[in-house]
Amino acid sequence: MKRLASIFLYLVIGGCSPEVKDKAAESAVAESTDHFPDKVEVDYAENFSVSYRGNYKVVKTKVDYGVADQDADSVAWAQAFTDLLVLVQRGTAAPALVGELEGANIIEVPVATIAGNADDAPTRYVALEVTDKLVGLGHKDVIDLTLRELFEKGQIKPIGPSWHTGPNLEMLIATKPEVTLLTAASLSQADGIKRTRELGLKAAPEFSWSERTYLGQLEWIKYDALFLNAEARANEYFNTIKTRCDSLAGLVANKTNKPGAMWGMHSRSGNWTVRTTGGIAELLKMAGAVNPFADDESAVTLTKANGLSEGISISDEVVLQKAPEVDFIISFQSAPTNWPTEEYMSAFPAYNNNNLYHHFKRWNIYGFGASDWYQKAPMRPDIVLSDLIKLFHPDVLPDYELFFIGEMEKPQ
């Protein structure tokens, strides 16, 4: 029996091939060395996390059922909106994908090439100073003129905008980014990530839209940085923008005269789409206004087969009940198309006092159809906050000129 036990121990411990032992030793050494001196902490984002393990990072992304108003059942949603990545320092041994790492996708970092189709991806990559690694964006109509020039030179390719049901797989195969960050806000879009991976390409989900706070959404620049080992730059950018927002909010913190403000649009179906929670609703409050439709427990947005809406649907009847509390309307329509009748709208002080605005002031500013709002606002909440303060409390920022927000004319 002793001899049998000795043989068993030899096979388990000492009898491994040199190749297996060397790999195990290499992995142990790699994990014992801190390869990431610059780290991020996720303090506000609810839907991604990261932990550092020597030579690799464990990145988890998950969007809970109920954050979005949609038709998917909870099981299908959970399967589509839960993801696990292991980002391994290039040139070191990857860990075994067992236990908590089972089912994870491995990506070597820092990546040499990256693509992303989020609306605000151009702003993020410029902020992270990695445009030299950028090979793909959703579409070519970008506001940043440097990136547009790279498009014209062919260095950056259109991989399919965030509002498509899936990425342009042929373009991804042709460009072969070392990682592609893909917006997923519906089951069909999440399936696009799966199909990208089935082609042997590395892909990661982008869920910043699902955050309930503006800082949570802003913090996704740290997520992008994880693939680039650009944590130091992400921290610097995040802290700078947060400090500006804190300072601006302090300017109106003691204001007692708070106007009512609704951020929404009217649809042909006879309903309003309104921001009730999420970053925009939060910024309205920070700017010294009252959102009559605020509801921290509501869904952030409505998801559709091809992506996101601009809020959640509220009936004409419910909105009309609160109309007397609405001193400002900020719309994501540049004109009052499909608005209800004048008789209906006259219940809004905002309508009667011409306090009607939209966020398309910087649309088509260079002669091509692109909106700076979608490309910049999520990563520049300080500018959004400045615009709102200027509207609600113009005495606070007397010399400030509206950046994103423009005046809307009444229907004729």
Order of alpha helices (4+ residues) and beta strands (2+ residues): alpha-alpha-beta-beta-beta-alpha-beta-beta-beta-alpha-beta-alpha-beta-alpha-beta-alpha-beta-alpha-alpha-alpha-beta-beta-alpha-beta-beta-beta-alpha-beta-alpha-alpha-beta-alpha-alpha-beta
